[in-house]
């Protein structure tokens, strides 16, 4: 399926998709954790190649905000 859900509160304010093109680092990890405290967060590591292009496009359009690292 590709990606992972990071737990947030029960009523998330926003759906945020983080795309990791070069993998995560300390800064991206801290920001993802901060977002997950108040929002529904999904992280997709594009290096893993475990998500199809069609699925990735669907994920992008189903989220309120997309952040690419």
Secondary structure by P-SEA (a helix, b strand, c coil): ccbbbbbccccccbbbbbbbcccccaaaaaaaaaaaaccbbbbbccccccccaaaaaaaaaaccccccc
